Structures are given as C-alpha cells and as structure tokens.
Amino acid sequence: MRLADQNCIPRRGDAHRIAAKDARALLSEIPAWTASDALLTRTFSFADFHATMAFVNRVADIAHAQDHHPDMAVSYNRCTVSWNTHDVGGLSLNDFICAAKVDAL
C-alpha cells in the first residue's frame, strides 16, 4: 500500500526505528525528502506569506489527524518540515507516512 494511503499508529521503542537501508527504499516514494538517522526533511517554497501559511495549516491538519507532529521552520515564502519519532529515537514508518501525505497536498 502506498505511504500516503496508510495511517499512523503509536510506535515506541527501538524495534520501530527504521534502518538506513529501509529508509532508502521508502524514500523512493518521496524522493524530494532527505533522511538522516533521526530526521526526515523537506523545504517547500511559495509565492508569498499567505500561501506559506495556508500550507502550514494544511500540514497541521495532517498532523492532528495522524496524531504525529512535525517541526516546522516558517518564513515569508518558505517552510521546512521535519519529521521524526521521539518514542523510537529516530525515524519510524509514521514519519514517511506523514511526509507522503504532505507531498499529496
């Protein structure tokens, strides 16, 4: 099933941490994102502040619906979204699911 069609579930502990080789495979579905051991990140650009804030609010809707919340750095015409799962100490499938949902906006 595509990442964007899945939903987050609570994930805790090392067993739910995504290994680097698995992260590379998942990134093939969301190629604009970059992954490190502990962070999945993408920067989005917009025409103006209004468009940026509309995007931020749509990401907030996804985060609320999935009960999985990103860090966001917002400026006039840019927003950097970063996902990680604190409860696993790195990346989990939830991060990739939410990134795919953001890409689908």
N, C-alpha and C positions, 0 to 999 in steps of 0.2 A: 504494500500500500504506500502511496506517495506520502512524503512527510507532511505536506500541507493538509492532508486528509485525516491525519491522526490527531489525537488529543493527549495532552499531558496527564500524567499520573504522578502521585508522590513517589519520589526516588530518593533513597537515603543510603549512605554507605558506599564503600569502595566498589562493591560489586556492580553498581550502576554507572560508574565512571567509564567514559568512552575512551578506548585505547587509540593511540595515534593512527594506527592503520585503519581502524574502523571510522575514525573521523575523516580520513581522506576519502573513503568510499561514500560517506554521507555528504561530503562537500560537492560531490559530482552533481547532486540535485540542487545545490545552492551555490554555484561557482563564484558569485560575486562576494561571498563572505570569506574571511580569513579566520583560521583557527590556530590557537596556540594550545598548550597543555590545559589552560584554565579559562580560556576566553574565546568566544565566537563574536566577530566584529564586522560591521559594515558601516560605511559613511554614505548617506544619501544627500543629494543636492537638490535645491528647489529654487523657484523663480524669486520668491520673496518670503518675508517672515510669516505672512498669513498662510501660505502653502506649507511652510515648515511646521507651524503649529497644528494645522489640520492633520498632517501626518503623525505628529506626536500623539494627538488624541486618538487616532485610529490604532496606533501601536498600544496605547494604554487600554483600549477596548479589548484587544487580543490578550494582553497580559492579564487583565481582570477575568476574562472568560476562561483562560487556561490556568489561572492561579499560579502564574510563573512570570516574574517581573524582571525586566532588563534594567541596565544602567543606560541612561541616555545623556549625551552632551549636546545641547541645543544652542545654535547661534542663529544669526539672521536668516541665512539661506542654506543651512546645513544641519544635519542631525546624525550623530554617530550612535548606533545602537550596539550594545554589548550584552551578550547572554552568557551566563554560567550558572551552575547549580551548586550553591554553597553546601548543601547537605551531602554532596558526593565529593567535594573538594576539587572540582574541575568541571568538565563538560559531561552532560548526560544527553540522552535522546531528547529530553524536553527542550533543550537549547536549540537543537536542529529543527524540531517541530515548529517552534515559535519563529525561528528565522525564516523558515519556508512560508509560514503564514504571513509574515511581514512582506516577503517578496511577492506574495499573491495579491497584495493590496492594489 
